[in-house]
Amino acid sequence: MSVIQNILSKIGEFFIGIFDLFKELFTLSDGYGLLYTAIARWVFIILSVFILVKSIVSLLRSRSPNEVWAYFNVNDRIAYPITHWENLIGRSKSCDLVLKDGAASRSHGTLSRDAEGRWSYMDLGSSNGSICAGKRLTKGKKYPIEPGDSILIGQSTCTLLPISLEEKRNNEKLRKEETFLLSPWSSLLMLTLFQLMTVIQLDISLGESYTSQIAVAFAGLCILMWVYVISMRMFKRKSFEMETIAFFLSTLSLAVTASKFPHSVLKQFIAIVFGVLLFVGMCTVLRNLDRSKAIKKYLYAGAAAMLIFNLLLGTTKFGAANWVSIGGLSVQPSEIVKLAFIWVGAASLDELMEKKNSLIFMLFSGFCFICLALMGDFGTALIFFVSFLVISFLRSGDFTKLILIVGVAFVGGLMVLKFKAYVAARFSAWGHVWEFADEMGYQQTRTMSAASSGGLIGVGAGDGWLKTIPASETDLVFGFITEEWGLIIAVLAILAIVTLSLFAIRSIWSGRSTFYTIAACSAMSLFIFQTMLNVFGSVDLFPLTGVTFPFLSNGGTSMVASWGLLAFLKASDTRANASIAVSSEEAIA
């Protein structure tokens, strides 16, 4: 870490000179400092609206057409368009290709496509089996299928048909018409100005508490985002809305850290660097579908090892033993396990609806829940459970099983309330924390007071008082942002997370593979649920659960995990040259 700090210090010397030049214009007296803060608060609003609204509109406006890869002809009467790489065939309504055939099983077989356009069929252990070219197919084994080949499923003759040359040309035309990618340069310039002004504001507000680490960290973040975008442009990538949102929220995270812990801001920046590196690394791996699925066994083992390591060597903070100290640094292994949990859950769809895969994933999920419960980290356990529900439902589409799982979880929650007094105390104060303002409601009442004092534009970065309250920079960060930066920027941060999630949902219709769809929707569920728990918990709409706001909360492991989750969303972006996680040959748009 000392080497990295030295390098950044050298790079930051140039930027510090620029920062000092601008600072001197407004710090000649207290009056000038107050004038700068008064003006800057409005400028921050304008810049934030420009940066985030532009990215939000671009994501929502851009459309990836629903590609038809082939047709599934049934008894020469019905031709179903095939729009996914993995397709479940059977008489169940939850199947991708539904057969109205009593002789077919509810989940009879799968029809799959690889990146090279080759098709394969696999029988899932159906009652009556599957027959191709007069040969009964072995259950659980994949067989190559060429366009024009027929398979007897139950009493239905099913034929794979290619799309016509005219359809290919129409698809290519549609792709060009619906591609809408905005240039990133204006957003980067505005974000750079935002970062420059933030450093000046923090210098004015913090006074003697200000440290050169702050200027170095913000200069490093500025360099990092420019290097990233320029590098990706060299690889002909054009879309950076997701990354712009992440860089903006990371900028606010640095500001939160600098306001409360000026001497720790460089650690948060280093976490952002590792997060971006993880993001790029995961996107590179996710480019290859087969490779992405093949590593799931290593992820199972790695995730289990991290949780066991946490159980054995974990230290308790804020009531949960989910921290491990390594070389003077505190990390949360459960944050990294989130990535493995989503990855293995999505990879379990390699053989759709196969009982063995489902059982293994359920056992792994149960193991994660038990470990988190033993740590006392029930907030994270709840987030894992929501992700499990999303994966399970997208795997089966079975509401009955979903309701059963929720019922079991509800019973488990009641047992937690019975045997964990501090959790029960939080629930007892829920909805009327003002009655416990100096006890269980201490943090939330202060958060709401501080947030209300911030108004629409905030009191100024570094000028808030909520930073004196424990966990204000993590579990209560929504109130922190609202007080110092204003309600407008706080709401924009929430809308940014919601927009990322909406874009992920659209991958259901345009995704290359079920793997990417499940991974994106699961990551989306984590983003949304974490944000909801953090925001609603800090203002007493939910009990305080102690979870972070993605990208925004202070904390190195949380920041790294947030960038990792973003990689799953990036892999679902199939617009032409939009994502490093998608090769140009696989892009839909």
TACORRA-V622183 format. One record per helix or strand. SS is the DSSP state (H for helix, E for strand). FROM is the first residue (numbers start at 0). LEN is the number of residues. Records with the same first field share a line. If there is no record, write none. Layout:
BEGIN
SS: FROM-LEN  FROM-LEN
END
This chain:
BEGIN
H: 1-23  29-32  164-14  184-25  211-23  240-20  261-25  288-6  295-18  332-18  354-21  377-19  398-21  420-9  432-4  441-13  465-3  476-9  486-24  513-25  555-16
E: 69-5  77-5  85-5  96-2  108-5  118-5  129-3  134-2  141-4  149-4  155-7  314-3  319-7  328-3
END
